[in-house]
Amino acid sequence: MRGSKWGWLALVALLGASEAAAQRMPFTWDVPKVVGVVDVPGVMMADGIPVKIRAVRSKEKPEVILQHIVDRFEDWGFYIPPIETQAQPFREPQITALDLERLISYTAIFQPGPDGTTTVFLGEANLSQPPQKSSPFAPVHPGAKDVLHTDTESARTLTYAVAAKPEEVQAFYRKELTKQGYTETEPNLYRKDSDELQVLVRAAKAGQSSVVVMRRAALDIPPP
């Protein structure tokens, strides 16, 4: 009889916890010492997955904000993959967690500024729907890792990391884009009809480069 009583209590507690989880309010970001907020209108598509992005500026140091956000992820019961397994394509540190109930991933990227502030980019990706297929718009350097395609109303962006020097990556795009009929009108800026491709490359870790390729409509008619 006693065991049956405790079994019922455990079942009631479990049902109560499930109901509380179902009624839980959506996750909200909390960044300490915010001095400015920049909302990005609309929804960005990252590898065919809808992502909401905004940025805030804080007076706090990046490592303090990172720990604060990790603590908040843990309080909400999110799954945080080990840091060594999380993609770090850029020099700026970032952290990602997953809400296993709603299938939403949350990513924060921390960019220290010269004035002592930290800009924190906050992204929410809805993983509950199958990704929409997107055709590639620019070549990718051989051996690229953490390749990510993003689409917005005004531009398409390709980002990745690769074990190559910046000048090697730039030479690769100069060769490949010329084959596709693009003309380098300025250093690392290519045009073809009304299309414009901007190639941004910078040294990251030892022997590696971070690459960003942006495609947008040219603001004026390219020279002959």
PyMOL commands that set and color helices and strands:
alter all, ss='L'
color gray80, all
select helices_A, chain A and resi 2-22+62-75+83-85+166-179
alter helices_A, ss='H'
color red, helices_A
select strands_A, chain A and resi 34-39+44-46+49-58+94-99+104-112+118-126+145-151+156-162+183-186+189-192+195-203+209-217
alter strands_A, ss='S'
color yellow, strands_A
deselect
rebuild
show_as cartoon
